[in-house]
Amino acid sequence: MIDVTASITIDRPVDEVFAYVNEPANEPHWHTDVLEATRASEGAIGIGTTYDLKIKPFMGISEGTTQVVEFEPDRRAVWRGEMGSMRPTLTYQFEPAAGGTRFTRRVQFELPGMMRLMEPLARASGRKRNAGFLSNLKRVLEQESASRSS
């Protein structure tokens, strides 16, 4: 089982970070593995919201879906995905911190079949990539805020 967690403090209010992160159409702006995210369900984002994704994690392009399975506004959201034989779970936590938001992103998934042999490498890579995605998110949200106030 791959289980990696990263946290970062973003100089934006919790409600803004929560809204941005839980709108998968924003993911290509900060999550470099996501090429495209298209809403497949209607209504406000909450339990049951579904998106179709096109991703490029390591080799080749994959397509799949992700769905909200837990949702506590401005606190926590859990997304469960289906990407071929992969079933990732993403848990997002949001906490007020130093005038901004402490955002924690946890990724959990099992590698299928013979890919399990690559688990140590995938775990190390996942830690590094997860931290990089959060750095991108911080940059995007803080730059967006700075350009609005200019």
KOLSERO-465057 format. One record per residue: residue number from 1; residue in three letters; x, y, z of N, C-alpha, C in turn. Coordinates in Angstrom, 3 decimals. Example, Ala and Ser with C-alpha at 12.3 -4.5 7.8 and 13.67 -1.06 7.14 Angstrom:
! KOLSERO-465057
+------+------+----------+----------+----------+----------+----------+----------+----------+----------+----------+
! resi ! resn !      n_u !      n_v !      n_w !     ca_u !     ca_v !     ca_w !      c_u !      c_v !      c_w !
+------+------+----------+----------+----------+----------+----------+----------+----------+----------+----------+
!    1 !  ala !   13.190 !   -5.690 !    7.800 !   12.300 !   -4.500 !    7.800 !   13.200 !   -3.300 !    7.800 !
!    2 !  ser !   12.850 !   -2.250 !    7.080 !   13.670 !   -1.060 !    7.140 !   12.900 !    0.030 !    7.870 !
+------+------+----------+----------+----------+----------+----------+----------+----------+----------+----------+
! end
This chain:
! KOLSERO-465057
+------+------+----------+----------+----------+----------+----------+----------+----------+----------+----------+
! resi ! resn !      n_u !      n_v !      n_w !     ca_u !     ca_v !     ca_w !      c_u !      c_v !      c_w !
+------+------+----------+----------+----------+----------+----------+----------+----------+----------+----------+
!    1 !  met !    0.842 !   -1.184 !    0.000 !    0.000 !    0.000 !    0.000 !    0.882 !    1.240 !    0.000 !
!    2 !  ile !    0.604 !    2.147 !   -0.909 !    1.262 !    3.441 !   -0.948 !    0.395 !    4.379 !   -0.118 !
!    3 !  asp !    1.009 !    5.090 !    0.804 !    0.294 !    6.014 !    1.674 !    1.243 !    7.171 !    1.943 !
!    4 !  val !    1.035 !    8.290 !    1.244 !    1.922 !    9.442 !    1.387 !    1.107 !   10.670 !    1.775 !
!    5 !  thr !    1.697 !   11.467 !    2.636 !    1.037 !   12.671 !    3.139 !    2.013 !   13.834 !    3.068 !
!    6 !  ala !    1.491 !   14.992 !    2.666 !    2.283 !   16.224 !    2.672 !    1.382 !   17.355 !    3.149 !
!    7 !  ser !    1.989 !   18.338 !    3.799 !    1.253 !   19.510 !    4.281 !    2.012 !   20.762 !    3.901 !
!    8 !  ile !    1.250 !   21.855 !    3.779 !    1.853 !   23.149 !    3.477 !    0.935 !   24.235 !    4.019 !
!    9 !  thr !    1.525 !   25.363 !    4.390 !    0.722 !   26.507 !    4.820 !    0.638 !   27.482 !    3.658 !
!   10 !  ile !   -0.584 !   27.858 !    3.331 !   -0.862 !   28.746 !    2.202 !   -1.436 !   30.047 !    2.759 !
!   11 !  asp !   -0.918 !   31.159 !    2.297 !   -1.335 !   32.468 !    2.785 !   -2.655 !   32.895 !    2.125 !
!   12 !  arg !   -3.682 !   32.087 !    2.348 !   -5.041 !   32.359 !    1.850 !   -6.009 !   31.799 !    2.881 !
!   13 !  pro !   -7.196 !   32.390 !    2.991 !   -8.183 !   31.891 !    3.959 !   -8.631 !   30.460 !    3.637 !
!   14 !  val !   -9.035 !   29.748 !    4.667 !   -9.452 !   28.349 !    4.524 !  -10.542 !   28.189 !    3.467 !
!   15 !  asp !  -11.553 !   29.057 !    3.488 !  -12.657 !   28.886 !    2.537 !  -12.192 !   29.006 !    1.087 !
!   16 !  glu !  -11.221 !   29.875 !    0.810 !  -10.707 !   30.023 !   -0.556 !   -9.901 !   28.794 !   -0.989 !
!   17 !  val !   -9.039 !   28.303 !   -0.096 !   -8.224 !   27.128 !   -0.423 !   -9.138 !   25.915 !   -0.619 !
!   18 !  phe !  -10.107 !   25.749 !    0.282 !  -11.046 !   24.629 !    0.187 !  -11.793 !   24.668 !   -1.150 !
!   19 !  ala !  -12.335 !   25.824 !   -1.506 !  -13.104 !   25.949 !   -2.753 !  -12.224 !   25.662 !   -3.966 !
!   20 !  tyr !  -11.007 !   26.174 !   -3.980 !  -10.118 !   25.989 !   -5.123 !   -9.708 !   24.528 !   -5.287 !
!   21 !  val !   -9.290 !   23.906 !   -4.196 !   -8.800 !   22.523 !   -4.250 !   -9.920 !   21.543 !   -4.595 !
!   22 !  asn !  -11.119 !   21.814 !   -4.128 !  -12.227 !   20.889 !   -4.361 !  -12.980 !   21.163 !   -5.654 !
!   23 !  glu !  -12.397 !   21.965 !   -6.518 !  -12.904 !   22.164 !   -7.877 !  -11.885 !   21.509 !   -8.807 !
!   24 !  pro !  -12.098 !   20.225 !   -9.157 !  -11.094 !   19.513 !   -9.954 !  -10.721 !   20.184 !  -11.268 !
!   25 !  ala !  -11.575 !   21.023 !  -11.807 !  -11.205 !   21.735 !  -13.035 !   -9.977 !   22.622 !  -12.804 !
!   26 !  asn !   -9.672 !   22.962 !  -11.542 !   -8.478 !   23.748 !  -11.219 !   -7.209 !   22.885 !  -11.170 !
!   27 !  glu !   -7.363 !   21.578 !  -11.050 !   -6.203 !   20.711 !  -10.832 !   -5.091 !   20.857 !  -11.862 !
!   28 !  pro !   -5.390 !   20.977 !  -13.155 !   -4.270 !   21.117 !  -14.103 !   -3.376 !   22.326 !  -13.828 !
!   29 !  his !   -3.866 !   23.300 !  -13.060 !   -3.072 !   24.491 !  -12.736 !   -2.040 !   24.231 !  -11.649 !
!   30 !  trp !   -2.248 !   23.195 !  -10.826 !   -1.312 !   22.941 !   -9.730 !   -0.858 !   21.490 !   -9.635 !
!   31 !  his !   -1.665 !   20.572 !  -10.126 !   -1.348 !   19.133 !  -10.056 !   -0.868 !   18.712 !  -11.442 !
!   32 !  thr !    0.442 !   18.649 !  -11.613 !    1.027 !   18.495 !  -12.949 !    0.743 !   17.149 !  -13.607 !
!   33 !  asp !    0.211 !   16.172 !  -12.872 !   -0.173 !   14.899 !  -13.487 !   -1.540 !   14.976 !  -14.171 !
!   34 !  val !   -2.356 !   15.948 !  -13.781 !   -3.713 !   16.065 !  -14.329 !   -3.674 !   16.930 !  -15.576 !
!   35 !  leu !   -4.043 !   16.324 !  -16.694 !   -4.097 !   17.058 !  -17.955 !   -5.444 !   17.733 !  -18.150 !
!   36 !  glu !   -6.503 !   17.068 !  -17.675 !   -7.858 !   17.549 !  -17.906 !   -8.799 !   16.983 !  -16.851 !
!   37 !  ala !   -9.741 !   17.798 !  -16.379 !  -10.767 !   17.351 !  -15.437 !  -12.096 !   17.938 !  -15.903 !
!   38 !  thr !  -13.069 !   17.076 !  -16.152 !  -14.365 !   17.492 !  -16.670 !  -15.464 !   16.970 !  -15.758 !
!   39 !  arg !  -16.321 !   17.854 !  -15.311 !  -17.407 !   17.453 !  -14.408 !  -18.362 !   16.512 !  -15.128 !
!   40 !  ala !  -18.693 !   15.405 !  -14.458 !  -19.596 !   14.396 !  -15.014 !  -20.920 !   14.353 !  -14.256 !
!   41 !  ser !  -21.076 !   15.223 !  -13.248 !  -22.313 !   15.267 !  -12.463 !  -22.768 !   16.718 !  -12.347 !
!   42 !  glu !  -24.021 !   16.901 !  -11.980 !  -24.612 !   18.241 !  -11.850 !  -24.616 !   18.686 !  -10.392 !
!   43 !  gly !  -24.866 !   19.962 !  -10.180 !  -25.058 !   20.490 !   -8.834 !  -23.780 !   20.955 !   -8.170 !
!   44 !  ala !  -23.951 !   21.411 !   -6.944 !  -22.817 !   21.898 !   -6.155 !  -21.894 !   20.735 !   -5.795 !
!   45 !  ile !  -20.630 !   21.044 !   -5.589 !  -19.678 !   20.007 !   -5.208 !  -20.005 !   19.518 !   -3.807 !
!   46 !  gly !  -20.101 !   18.214 !   -3.673 !  -20.396 !   17.570 !   -2.409 !  -20.364 !   16.068 !   -2.607 !
!   47 !  ile !  -20.841 !   15.322 !   -1.636 !  -20.839 !   13.862 !   -1.741 !  -21.563 !   13.450 !   -3.018 !
!   48 !  gly !  -20.893 !   12.613 !   -3.810 !  -21.449 !   12.134 !   -5.064 !  -20.969 !   12.879 !   -6.297 !
!   49 !  thr !  -20.361 !   14.063 !   -6.125 !  -19.835 !   14.792 !   -7.276 !  -18.801 !   13.923 !   -7.985 !
!   50 !  thr !  -18.893 !   13.847 !   -9.303 !  -18.012 !   12.989 !  -10.098 !  -17.340 !   13.795 !  -11.205 !
!   51 !  tyr !  -16.064 !   13.489 !  -11.430 !  -15.286 !   14.099 !  -12.511 !  -14.624 !   13.014 !  -13.341 !
!   52 !  asp !  -14.530 !   13.275 !  -14.641 !  -13.724 !   12.444 !  -15.534 !  -12.357 !   13.109 !  -15.627 !
!   53 !  leu !  -11.315 !   12.295 !  -15.521 !   -9.949 !   12.824 !  -15.530 !   -9.122 !   12.217 !  -16.645 !
!   54 !  lys !   -8.212 !   13.010 !  -17.140 !   -7.171 !   12.529 !  -18.047 !   -5.866 !   12.881 !  -17.346 !
!   55 !  ile !   -5.049 !   11.861 !  -17.058 !   -3.821 !   12.088 !  -16.305 !   -2.620 !   11.480 !  -17.017 !
!   56 !  lys !   -1.464 !   11.993 !  -16.646 !   -0.202 !   11.451 !  -17.151 !    0.756 !   11.334 !  -15.978 !
!   57 !  pro !    0.593 !   10.266 !  -15.175 !    1.409 !   10.160 !  -13.964 !    2.866 !    9.792 !  -14.224 !
!   58 !  phe !    3.141 !    8.727 !  -14.925 !    4.526 !    8.311 !  -15.168 !    4.739 !    8.040 !  -16.647 !
!   59 !  met !    4.082 !    7.005 !  -17.126 !    4.237 !    6.625 !  -18.529 !    2.867 !    6.629 !  -19.176 !
!   60 !  gly !    2.747 !    7.260 !  -20.324 !    1.488 !    7.245 !  -21.050 !    0.411 !    8.075 !  -20.384 !
!   61 !  ile !   -0.719 !    8.140 !  -21.052 !   -1.866 !    8.894 !  -20.564 !   -2.939 !    7.912 !  -20.129 !
!   62 !  ser !   -3.539 !    8.169 !  -18.974 !   -4.615 !    7.331 !  -18.441 !   -5.866 !    8.174 !  -18.287 !
!   63 !  glu !   -6.995 !    7.500 !  -18.322 !   -8.265 !    8.172 !  -18.078 !   -8.979 !    7.452 !  -16.959 !
!   64 !  gly !   -9.790 !    8.190 !  -16.219 !  -10.539 !    7.591 !  -15.128 !  -11.538 !    8.576 !  -14.573 !
!   65 !  thr !  -12.070 !    8.224 !  -13.413 !  -13.036 !    9.087 !  -12.746 !  -12.634 !    9.252 !  -11.284 !
!   66 !  thr !  -13.162 !   10.293 !  -10.681 !  -12.995 !   10.511 !   -9.255 !  -14.320 !   11.029 !   -8.712 !
!   67 !  gln !  -14.631 !   10.614 !   -7.472 !  -15.911 !   10.976 !   -6.872 !  -15.711 !   11.371 !   -5.413 !
!   68 !  val !  -16.454 !   12.396 !   -4.975 !  -16.428 !   12.810 !   -3.574 !  -17.176 !   11.767 !   -2.743 !
!   69 !  val !  -16.511 !   11.235 !   -1.704 !  -17.154 !   10.252 !   -0.827 !  -17.340 !   10.780 !    0.602 !
!   70 !  glu !  -16.621 !   11.846 !    0.962 !  -16.813 !   12.534 !    2.241 !  -16.630 !   14.020 !    1.976 !
!   71 !  phe !  -17.419 !   14.845 !    2.672 !  -17.353 !   16.280 !    2.398 !  -17.801 !   17.067 !    3.624 !
!   72 !  glu !  -16.877 !   17.788 !    4.251 !  -17.153 !   18.698 !    5.364 !  -16.631 !   20.066 !    4.939 !
!   73 !  pro !  -17.519 !   20.983 !    4.519 !  -17.065 !   22.284 !    4.008 !  -16.028 !   22.951 !    4.902 !
!   74 !  asp !  -14.982 !   23.443 !    4.248 !  -13.876 !   24.166 !    4.875 !  -13.078 !   23.340 !    5.884 !
!   75 !  arg !  -13.262 !   22.017 !    5.894 !  -12.519 !   21.168 !    6.836 !  -11.868 !   19.970 !    6.171 !
!   76 !  arg !  -12.676 !   19.213 !    5.384 !  -12.169 !   17.928 !    4.892 !  -12.982 !   17.475 !    3.675 !
!   77 !  ala !  -12.282 !   16.827 !    2.754 !  -12.941 !   16.192 !    1.612 !  -12.147 !   14.936 !    1.261 !
!   78 !  val !  -12.875 !   13.894 !    0.892 !  -12.234 !   12.648 !    0.470 !  -12.763 !   12.317 !   -0.921 !
!   79 !  trp !  -11.823 !   12.091 !   -1.836 !  -12.127 !   11.737 !   -3.223 !  -11.632 !   10.315 !   -3.471 !
!   80 !  arg !  -12.444 !    9.502 !   -4.115 !  -12.042 !    8.141 !   -4.469 !  -12.041 !    8.034 !   -5.994 !
!   81 !  gly !  -10.960 !    7.486 !   -6.535 !  -10.804 !    7.426 !   -7.985 !  -10.770 !    6.013 !   -8.533 !
!   82 !  glu !  -10.966 !    5.933 !   -9.820 !  -10.780 !    4.704 !  -10.603 !   -9.972 !    5.078 !  -11.824 !
!   83 !  met !   -8.746 !    4.592 !  -11.866 !   -7.838 !    4.844 !  -12.989 !   -7.331 !    3.497 !  -13.476 !
!   84 !  gly !   -8.063 !    2.870 !  -14.379 !   -7.702 !    1.522 !  -14.791 !   -7.804 !    0.591 !  -13.601 !
!   85 !  ser !   -6.716 !   -0.093 !  -13.273 !   -6.722 !   -1.013 !  -12.135 !   -6.353 !   -0.321 !  -10.820 !
!   86 !  met !   -6.097 !    0.962 !  -10.857 !   -5.742 !    1.726 !   -9.658 !   -7.001 !    2.326 !   -9.052 !
!   87 !  arg !   -7.044 !    2.373 !   -7.716 !   -8.172 !    2.930 !   -6.969 !   -7.642 !    3.901 !   -5.907 !
!   88 !  pro !   -7.143 !    5.072 !   -6.326 !   -6.575 !    5.993 !   -5.346 !   -7.643 !    6.654 !   -4.482 !
!   89 !  thr !   -7.269 !    6.942 !   -3.244 !   -8.095 !    7.739 !   -2.338 !   -7.285 !    8.967 !   -1.957 !
!   90 !  leu !   -7.883 !   10.131 !   -2.142 !   -7.249 !   11.401 !   -1.790 !   -8.015 !   12.010 !   -0.631 !
!   91 !  thr !   -7.320 !   12.327 !    0.439 !   -7.937 !   12.964 !    1.597 !   -7.333 !   14.346 !    1.743 !
!   92 !  tyr !   -8.193 !   15.359 !    1.761 !   -7.774 !   16.743 !    1.893 !   -8.247 !   17.279 !    3.246 !
!   93 !  gln !   -7.318 !   17.828 !    4.029 !   -7.626 !   18.432 !    5.328 !   -7.270 !   19.913 !    5.261 !
!   94 !  phe !   -8.097 !   20.752 !    5.855 !   -7.903 !   22.197 !    5.850 !   -8.024 !   22.707 !    7.280 !
!   95 !  glu !   -7.007 !   23.461 !    7.743 !   -7.011 !   23.998 !    9.098 !   -6.521 !   25.439 !    9.069 !
!   96 !  pro !   -7.144 !   26.316 !    9.854 !   -6.605 !   27.674 !    9.968 !   -5.192 !   27.611 !   10.550 !
!   97 !  ala !   -4.293 !   28.444 !   10.016 !   -2.905 !   28.452 !   10.494 !   -2.247 !   29.784 !   10.160 !
!   98 !  ala !   -1.807 !   30.496 !   11.176 !   -1.011 !   31.716 !   10.995 !   -1.619 !   32.652 !    9.954 !
!   99 !  gly !   -2.910 !   32.908 !   10.055 !   -3.566 !   33.824 !    9.127 !   -3.822 !   33.232 !    7.753 !
!  100 !  gly !   -3.528 !   31.971 !    7.572 !   -3.749 !   31.308 !    6.295 !   -4.380 !   29.951 !    6.505 !
!  101 !  thr !   -3.960 !   29.000 !    5.692 !   -4.529 !   27.651 !    5.732 !   -3.423 !   26.618 !    5.739 !
!  102 !  arg !   -3.524 !   25.682 !    6.655 !   -2.657 !   24.498 !    6.650 !   -3.421 !   23.444 !    5.852 !
!  103 !  phe !   -2.893 !   23.095 !    4.678 !   -3.531 !   22.123 !    3.790 !   -2.715 !   20.836 !    3.813 !
!  104 !  thr !   -3.383 !   19.723 !    4.067 !   -2.738 !   18.410 !    4.077 !   -3.400 !   17.548 !    3.016 !
!  105 !  arg !   -2.566 !   16.931 !    2.193 !   -3.031 !   16.060 !    1.115 !   -2.462 !   14.667 !    1.334 !
!  106 !  arg !   -3.354 !   13.698 !    1.543 !   -2.950 !   12.306 !    1.727 !   -3.411 !   11.503 !    0.518 !
!  107 !  val !   -2.504 !   10.702 !   -0.027 !   -2.790 !    9.858 !   -1.186 !   -2.556 !    8.405 !   -0.778 !
!  108 !  gln !   -3.550 !    7.553 !   -1.038 !   -3.441 !    6.132 !   -0.711 !   -3.889 !    5.314 !   -1.923 !
!  109 !  phe !   -3.106 !    4.287 !   -2.247 !   -3.510 !    3.363 !   -3.299 !   -2.659 !    2.109 !   -3.240 !
!  110 !  glu !   -3.185 !    1.060 !   -3.822 !   -2.445 !   -0.200 !   -3.929 !   -2.008 !   -0.375 !   -5.371 !
!  111 !  leu !   -0.794 !   -0.811 !   -5.550 !   -0.320 !   -1.136 !   -6.886 !   -0.841 !   -2.521 !   -7.258 !
!  112 !  pro !   -1.347 !   -2.675 !   -8.467 !   -1.885 !   -3.977 !   -8.868 !   -0.798 !   -4.948 !   -9.332 !
!  113 !  gly !   -1.040 !   -6.212 !   -9.136 !   -0.219 !   -7.295 !   -9.694 !    1.272 !   -7.131 !   -9.511 !
!  114 !  met !    1.987 !   -7.333 !  -10.601 !    3.454 !   -7.280 !  -10.582 !    3.994 !   -5.880 !  -10.288 !
!  115 !  met !    3.157 !   -4.872 !  -10.451 !    3.608 !   -3.508 !  -10.145 !    3.950 !   -3.348 !   -8.664 !
!  116 !  arg !    3.464 !   -4.267 !   -7.821 !    3.768 !   -4.195 !   -6.388 !    5.271 !   -4.272 !   -6.121 !
!  117 !  leu !    6.002 !   -4.874 !   -7.044 !    7.454 !   -4.950 !   -6.896 !    8.091 !   -3.567 !   -6.899 !
!  118 !  met !    7.394 !   -2.603 !   -7.497 !    7.907 !   -1.236 !   -7.591 !    7.453 !   -0.362 !   -6.416 !
!  119 !  glu !    6.823 !   -0.966 !   -5.407 !    6.242 !   -0.184 !   -4.316 !    7.239 !    0.742 !   -3.609 !
!  120 !  pro !    8.442 !    0.289 !   -3.243 !    9.371 !    1.216 !   -2.570 !    9.704 !    2.441 !   -3.433 !
!  121 !  leu !    9.924 !    2.228 !   -4.706 !   10.213 !    3.335 !   -5.619 !    8.993 !    4.244 !   -5.765 !
!  122 !  ala !    7.825 !    3.651 !   -5.908 !    6.587 !    4.428 !   -6.058 !    6.304 !    5.243 !   -4.795 !
!  123 !  arg !    6.576 !    4.690 !   -3.633 !    6.345 !    5.402 !   -2.374 !    7.259 !    6.631 !   -2.286 !
!  124 !  ala !    8.541 !    6.448 !   -2.582 !    9.493 !    7.569 !   -2.533 !    9.127 !    8.641 !   -3.556 !
!  125 !  ser !    8.804 !    8.208 !   -4.752 !    8.412 !    9.147 !   -5.798 !    7.118 !    9.863 !   -5.413 !
!  126 !  gly !    6.177 !    9.133 !   -4.836 !    4.901 !    9.718 !   -4.427 !    5.084 !   10.803 !   -3.385 !
!  127 !  arg !    5.972 !   10.585 !   -2.424 !    6.241 !   11.604 !   -1.400 !    6.764 !   12.891 !   -2.044 !
!  128 !  lys !    7.734 !   12.719 !   -2.926 !    8.352 !   13.880 !   -3.574 !    7.342 !   14.616 !   -4.459 !
!  129 !  arg !    6.582 !   13.863 !   -5.234 !    5.615 !   14.461 !   -6.147 !    4.494 !   15.156 !   -5.382 !
!  130 !  asn !    4.013 !   14.537 !   -4.308 !    2.944 !   15.131 !   -3.505 !    3.397 !   16.478 !   -2.935 !
!  131 !  ala !    4.601 !   16.532 !   -2.397 !    5.137 !   17.786 !   -1.869 !    5.266 !   18.831 !   -2.987 !
!  132 !  gly !    5.658 !   18.398 !   -4.171 !    5.765 !   19.311 !   -5.313 !    4.412 !   19.871 !   -5.737 !
!  133 !  phe !    3.380 !   19.029 !   -5.722 !    2.037 !   19.499 !   -6.074 !    1.584 !   20.580 !   -5.091 !
!  134 !  leu !    1.880 !   20.373 !   -3.796 !    1.468 !   21.357 !   -2.795 !    2.242 !   22.667 !   -2.955 !
!  135 !  ser !    3.502 !   22.589 !   -3.310 !    4.283 !   23.811 !   -3.584 !    3.678 !   24.564 !   -4.761 !
!  136 !  asn !    3.271 !   23.824 !   -5.793 !    2.612 !   24.457 !   -6.944 !    1.323 !   25.137 !   -6.520 !
!  137 !  leu !    0.520 !   24.439 !   -5.690 !   -0.745 !   24.999 !   -5.224 !   -0.512 !   26.298 !   -4.459 !
!  138 !  lys !    0.447 !   26.295 !   -3.565 !    0.774 !   27.497 !   -2.789 !    1.145 !   28.643 !   -3.719 !
!  139 !  arg !    2.020 !   28.367 !   -4.680 !    2.452 !   29.399 !   -5.632 !    1.258 !   29.949 !   -6.401 !
!  140 !  val !    0.417 !   29.061 !   -6.935 !   -0.738 !   29.486 !   -7.738 !   -1.691 !   30.351 !   -6.906 !
!  141 !  leu !   -2.065 !   29.891 !   -5.724 !   -3.036 !   30.632 !   -4.917 !   -2.476 !   31.952 !   -4.392 !
!  142 !  glu !   -1.219 !   31.963 !   -3.993 !   -0.648 !   33.199 !   -3.474 !   -0.375 !   34.204 !   -4.586 !
!  143 !  gln !    0.016 !   33.746 !   -5.775 !    0.202 !   34.656 !   -6.908 !   -1.128 !   35.208 !   -7.396 !
!  144 !  glu !   -2.150 !   34.346 !   -7.416 !   -3.487 !   34.778 !   -7.843 !   -3.988 !   35.876 !   -6.907 !
!  145 !  ser !   -3.751 !   35.700 !   -5.624 !   -4.167 !   36.685 !   -4.630 !   -3.407 !   37.992 !   -4.815 !
!  146 !  ala !   -2.112 !   37.897 !   -5.053 !   -1.279 !   39.089 !   -5.231 !   -1.693 !   39.862 !   -6.479 !
!  147 !  ser !   -2.029 !   39.139 !   -7.549 !   -2.418 !   39.836 !   -8.788 !   -3.794 !   40.490 !   -8.655 !
!  148 !  arg !   -4.673 !   39.948 !   -7.812 !   -5.983 !   40.572 !   -7.590 !   -5.851 !   41.860 !   -6.776 !
!  149 !  ser !   -4.875 !   41.888 !   -5.869 !   -4.730 !   43.077 !   -5.013 !   -3.862 !   44.148 !   -5.655 !
!  150 !  ser !   -3.288 !   43.869 !   -6.817 !   -2.449 !   44.867 !   -7.509 !   -3.285 !   45.833 !   -8.317 !
+------+------+----------+----------+----------+----------+----------+----------+----------+----------+----------+
! end
